[in-house]
């Protein structure tokens, strides 16, 4: 027995609708997660500094363990095995006596 053309069309439309709906839901979730990630990064970056600013404005001292340290750029890294000095570093000579 042959399948009715209308029944076949209905099945094809159901498959297409399901794929389209799943893609729409997936993209909506990814967009929401991206927004939450962005908000989390902003909070992580600026909230500790805001609290430090408020504490300093109130006349208190900030805890040095909560402040973040900056990383040292490669041009100012400690002397390595290649024998190079850091910029502005002398080799132990006193230049003020010249």
Contact map, one row per residue, 1 for C-alpha under 8 A:
11100000000000000000000000000000000000000000000000000000000000000000000000000000000000000000000000
11110000000000000000000000000000000000000000000000000000000000000000000000000000000000000000000000
11111011000000000000000000000000000000000000000000000000000000000000000000000000000000000000000000
01111111000000000000000000000000000000000000000000000000000000000000000000000000000000000000000000
00111111100000000000000000000000000000000000000000000000000000000000000000000000000000000000000000
00011111110000000000000000000000000000000000000000000000000000000000000000000000000000000000000000
00111111111000000000000000000000000000000000000000000000000000000000000000000000000000000000000000
00111111111100000000000000000000000000000000000000000000000000000000000000000000000000000000000000
00001111111110000000000000000000000000000000000000000000000000000000000000000000000000000000000000
00000111111111000000000000000000000000000000000000000000000000000000000000000000000000000000000000
00000011111111100000000000000000000000000000000000000000000000000000000000000000000000000000000000
00000001111111110000000000000000000000000000000000000000000000000000000000000000000000000000000000
00000000111111111000000000000000000000000000000000000000000000000000000000000000000000000000000000
00000000011111111100000000000000000000000000000000000000000000000000000000000000000000000000000000
00000000001111111110000000000000000000000000000000000000000000000000000000000000000000000000000000
00000000000111111111000000000000000000000000000000000000000000000000000000000000000000000000000000
00000000000011111111100000000000000000000000000000000000000000000000000000000000000000000000000000
00000000000001111111110000000000000000000000000000000000000000000000000000000000000000000000000000
00000000000000111111111000000000000000000000000000000000000000000000000000000000000000000000000000
00000000000000011111111100000000000000000000000000000000000000000000000000000000000000000000000000
00000000000000001111111110000000000000000000000000000000000000000000000000000000000000000000000000
00000000000000000111111111000000000000000000000000000000000000000000000000000000000000000000000000
00000000000000000011111111100000000000000000000000000000000000000000000000000000000000000000000000
00000000000000000001111111110000000000000000000000000000000000000000000000000000000000000000000000
00000000000000000000111111111000000000000000000000000000000000000000000000000000000000000000000000
00000000000000000000011111111100000000000000000000000000000000000000000000000000000000000000000000
00000000000000000000001111111110000000000000000000000000000000000000000000000000000000000000000000
00000000000000000000000111111111000000000000000000000000000000000000000000000000000000000000000000
00000000000000000000000011111111100000000000000000000000000000000000000000000000000000000000000000
00000000000000000000000001111111110000000000000000000000000000000000000000000000000000000000000000
00000000000000000000000000111111111000000000000000000000000000000000000000000000000000000000000000
00000000000000000000000000011111111100000000000000000000000000000000000000000000000000000000000000
00000000000000000000000000001111111110000000000000000000000000000000000000000000000000000000000000
00000000000000000000000000000111111111000000000000000000000000000000000000000000000000000000000000
00000000000000000000000000000011111111100000000000000000000000000000000000000000000000000000000000
00000000000000000000000000000001111111110000000000000000000000000000000000000000000000000000000000
00000000000000000000000000000000111111111000000000000000000000000000000000000000000000000000000000
00000000000000000000000000000000011111111100000000000000000000000000000000000000000000000000000000
00000000000000000000000000000000001111111110000000000000000000000000000000000000000000000000000000
00000000000000000000000000000000000111111111000000000000000000000000000000000000000000000000000000
00000000000000000000000000000000000011111111100000000000000000000000000000000000000000000000000000
00000000000000000000000000000000000001111111111000000000000000000000000000000000000000000000000000
00000000000000000000000000000000000000111111111000000000000000000000000000000000000000000000000000
00000000000000000000000000000000000000011111111100000000000000000000000000000000000000000000000000
00000000000000000000000000000000000000001111111110000000000000000000000000000000000000000000000000
00000000000000000000000000000000000000000111111111000000000000000000000000000000000000000000000000
00000000000000000000000000000000000000000111111111100000000000000000000000000000000000000000000000
00000000000000000000000000000000000000000001111111110000000000000110000000000000000000000000000000
00000000000000000000000000000000000000000000111111111000000000000000000000000000000000000000000000
00000000000000000000000000000000000000000000011111111100000000000000000000000000000000000000000000
00000000000000000000000000000000000000000000001111111110000000000000000000000000000000000000000000
00000000000000000000000000000000000000000000000111111111000001000000000000000000000000000000000000
00000000000000000000000000000000000000000000000011111111100000000000000000000000000000000000000000
00000000000000000000000000000000000000000000000001111111110000000000000000000000000000000000000000
00000000000000000000000000000000000000000000000000111111111111000000000000000000000000000000000000
00000000000000000000000000000000000000000000000000011111111111000000000000000000000000000000000000
00000000000000000000000000000000000000000000000000001111111100000000000000000000000000000000000000
00000000000000000000000000000000000000000000000000000111111100000000000000000000000000000000000000
00000000000000000000000000000000000000000000000000000011111110000000000000000000000000000000000000
00000000000000000000000000000000000000000000000000000011111111000000000000000000000000000000000000
00000000000000000000000000000000000000000000000000000011001111100000000000000000000000000000000000
00000000000000000000000000000000000000000000000000010011000111110110000000000000000000000000000000
00000000000000000000000000000000000000000000000000000000000011111110000000000000000000000000000000
00000000000000000000000000000000000000000000000000000000000001111110000000000000000000000000000000
00000000000000000000000000000000000000000000000000000000000000111111000000000000000000000000000000
00000000000000000000000000000000000000000000000100000000000001111111000000000000000000000000000000
00000000000000000000000000000000000000000000000100000000000001111111100000000000000000000000000000
00000000000000000000000000000000000000000000000000000000000000001111110000000000000000000000000000
00000000000000000000000000000000000000000000000000000000000000000011111000000000000000000000000000
00000000000000000000000000000000000000000000000000000000000000000001111100000000000000000000000000
00000000000000000000000000000000000000000000000000000000000000000000111110000000000000000000000000
00000000000000000000000000000000000000000000000000000000000000000000011111011000000000000000000000
00000000000000000000000000000000000000000000000000000000000000000000001111111000000000000000000000
00000000000000000000000000000000000000000000000000000000000000000000000111111000000000000000000000
00000000000000000000000000000000000000000000000000000000000000000000000011111000000001100000000000
00000000000000000000000000000000000000000000000000000000000000000000000111111100000001100000000000
00000000000000000000000000000000000000000000000000000000000000000000000111111111000001000000000000
00000000000000000000000000000000000000000000000000000000000000000000000000011111000011000000000000
00000000000000000000000000000000000000000000000000000000000000000000000000001111111111000000000000
00000000000000000000000000000000000000000000000000000000000000000000000000001111111100000000000000
00000000000000000000000000000000000000000000000000000000000000000000000000000011111100000000000000
00000000000000000000000000000000000000000000000000000000000000000000000000000011111100000000000000
00000000000000000000000000000000000000000000000000000000000000000000000000000011111110000000000000
00000000000000000000000000000000000000000000000000000000000000000000000000000011111111000000000000
00000000000000000000000000000000000000000000000000000000000000000000000000000110001111101110000000
00000000000000000000000000000000000000000000000000000000000000000000000000111110000111111000000000
00000000000000000000000000000000000000000000000000000000000000000000000000110000000011111000000000
00000000000000000000000000000000000000000000000000000000000000000000000000000000000001111100000000
00000000000000000000000000000000000000000000000000000000000000000000000000000000000011111110000000
00000000000000000000000000000000000000000000000000000000000000000000000000000000000010011111100000
00000000000000000000000000000000000000000000000000000000000000000000000000000000000010001111100000
00000000000000000000000000000000000000000000000000000000000000000000000000000000000000000111110000
00000000000000000000000000000000000000000000000000000000000000000000000000000000000000000111111000
00000000000000000000000000000000000000000000000000000000000000000000000000000000000000000001111110
00000000000000000000000000000000000000000000000000000000000000000000000000000000000000000000111111
00000000000000000000000000000000000000000000000000000000000000000000000000000000000000000000011111
00000000000000000000000000000000000000000000000000000000000000000000000000000000000000000000011111
00000000000000000000000000000000000000000000000000000000000000000000000000000000000000000000001111
